[in-house]
Amino acid sequence: MNNTNKFAIIQKADSKVVKLELSGYLDAHTAPQLENSISQLINDKNYSILVNFKNLDYISSAGLGVFMAFVEELRDNNGDIKLCEMTHKVYQVFDLLGFPVLFDILDTEEQALEKFRKGDLKKNE
Amino acid sequence: MNKQDYIGACCELVELQKIRNFIEDKALEFGLSKEAAGQIALAVDEACTNLIEHAYQFDKNKEICVSAEKNDNQMIVSIIDDSSPFDPLLVNRPDMEAYFKQFKRGGLGIQLMRSVLDKIEYYPAGSNSVNNILKLIKNIH
């Protein structure tokens, strides 16, 4: 870890899916930034969100809580939030809490976009 | 011989990265793997986040002291605070299936701490210390 690589979000649109590229660390200090970004997307009626974790070095439960906060609303609007390209370290935190049951976590962006195209939705039943 | 180092941090979330860096550096120095060092840094982050948000309620005048020591084959991190005592060991383990069905958020930090640590001890103020002490322990393999 270093002090220069704090947290950043880059937003891109690919057809109906909005992509967020995260970098740096996502903890209780930086989680509100992500929360605001997703809130804004939902306000603008973007309900299909792909999050790329390739450059995210660190996540704590505060970061995981952001995804929990929005997943129901997105799915209620026929959208979803899908996650991809996690490092082993970040995936491990999701896995320790059993989050792969609730969220689609894919190896590549293409796999995640394909799931959006097919309308695949992770059901929590 | 035991060697103990500590860091003081203001009661602000922006301090979390400084605390994590301190713990991760000490863990590597004590011989933990990079993965284990990341895990104990995560546990300390979760404990300090709870302190800042819940115990101290973002009171910037307060301070948290975090110490790290190596004892035989264990790394012991002590987190010392003077807020109202709160024993995380008394928090029930959530039923994750029910948790997901309710789409709840928050409250996962203690579960993560339990998952990545070998032992957690809590000493509320008044027993042997004027402050609360939370000890997070990870074995060094």
Interface residues (C-beta under 8 A of the other chain):
Chain A: M1 N2 N3 K6 Y25 D27 A28 H29 Y58 S60 S61 A62 L64 G65 V66 M68 A69 V71 E72 K89 Q92 V93 L96 L97 G98 V101 L102 N124
Chain B: L13 V14 L16 Q17 K18 R20 N21 E24 E35 G38 A41 L42 D45 E46 T49 I52 E53 M96 F100 K101 F103 K104 R105 G106 L108 G109 Q111 L112 S115 V116
